[in-house]
Amino acid sequence: MSDYRELSIPVSVVGPGSQPDSEDGMVLDYMPMPNDMSVFHAPVIMDDSLHNYPQAEKVIEEVIVSLKNVAETGEQVLLDLGSLTRENLDFINRFFGEGEVCIICNPRSDEYRIQETVLAGVWRIAGRHAGQPFQAIEIGWVPEIVSKYTFEDAESSISLPDTLPEGIINAPSLLAELNEKSKEYSLGDAAHVVNLTLLPQSPEDLEFLVSALGEGPVVFLSRGYGSCRVTSTRLKNVWWVQYFNSEDKLILNTLEVIDVPIVTQASLDDIEDGYDRIVEMLESVRVTQ
């Protein structure tokens, strides 16, 4: 069990399996879809003066510059927060608040928890890299940890067993299709989507696909008036994408062949809007000085 006591980040993961077993650790297993709904969190109203946190002020100014640069060049920016004091980290967390998306990312021996801030395209990251605590803010479409390492150890194809379970209807043909599209996929290609909601499926089909594709190292949870769970699989560039309504009923169940599903990414408009918003946010906390 990993010790996250020194990692200061408000990650909004709820539901069975998502909470610490004790105050010393976090469960690293993948969660079932949460039963509790969570909605957009507005930034916490700051009741403290920014001039008391010079390290935090510098980081905020760097984020402003980075948002503008990312909007213009498309190149992501990672800001290491490892040297910040606990007080400055706490101020950063309060200032940026929590958005609707959280990510669990466990590539190989590393462990990361990533929380979208109230600014889409600005991500708070905490975890362990090469066994050492890691704290950062990343500005970009999706954290590079996700886009770079999700399928680092994935399989290029998944073989069918010699004997199929009873009740299978179309899972073998779907798996063959996913194998083919996975091999053909190149970065930048449009997503190939298999809509399981519209296909005739037996319970055995779905059970077979879940078992065959397995779970990769990354899961996204997005919450608003409904929920979306996006989970990587063991097959390269293949993701489960599931949408739930406000009553937690599955309303759309798809498999997507793509590097990272579009639904999980911030857009250029998000980045540009984030720049305008953070300037206003900074001025609001400077007024209290």
Steps between C-alpha positions, in 0.01 A plus 500: 500500500642834391550784741340820368520708814758739351322537167275802519238484228121500523404208275124456481467126472190356664325166517594152618868426472597860447552616856793433734479191717673713762647845523833353390407381153288495189354195329664468160253252351259624236167618628149403396300793371423724800155496656534855628466782252744789499461826315716793405681661794545877484833633625519540876458863600844602615515653846874549503742740334705379206804691619531248783572231240774622263569150364133453415483841333794410277334173400173674415686751283679213325167329434367820341799522264478127427130513410573768245795306358308172480213676320746642247739208450311190615802387703423384854668649806584318826570705812677307778365591845742283695675795663185670632427506871188332634337840556562608143372169364183536704448850361552368145242227557246746638562750222461253213218302659361181347346438160288207388772260383733286706748243373670200653818415310729216609750427221746229600629573851393867504178630656321824421177670603396779268224752565368746245484849653215746447694596188464233231843417366671574834569176687622441856722194525626319808654158532822305496753503219786251525404451863520869589212739582399706199297823494423703189256707299471422131345721237377327186230294330557192716788423739802368311532216751172368361568549130856370521481203736147356489578238238872466562458135603178424311455204269492542123226237468296271719447139400174308526492190719477161329159442657247780539258513793137421435270791422752695291338680205730761347786562744756307287427709190517822706833398648634423150382844386671668796823309436502617139415864575754509783778392263391748234472799732748787464524808718257762374257256339130540571366269768349168397196453723317177574165588657411203717174667602363456146631147440331176600692384805457210734623526860761241402619727216563790733662279761727354232604845371569628851715197575682502166576873490579529869590825676785729410677743732275805446143588594323835458192594703301802391196624690241763431127444460599145406821303514751375248758231567783445249731205562802385306523132405790260449460533120697790356295815430173339614285666769169425670281815503185482711241769568259490795198721564427679827351178639822310419335302223728406209370684195793466257765229490771521235848377415724758331822447309698822547807623690286693753120543464395850403249513786788504750693784337488874549438696181672808361197705607540362853865606509419849372211541745728381779743780429225763534363343817828459684589865444173595670558247778845638570373855518229393743751361750734795457220735596506352852858615559 
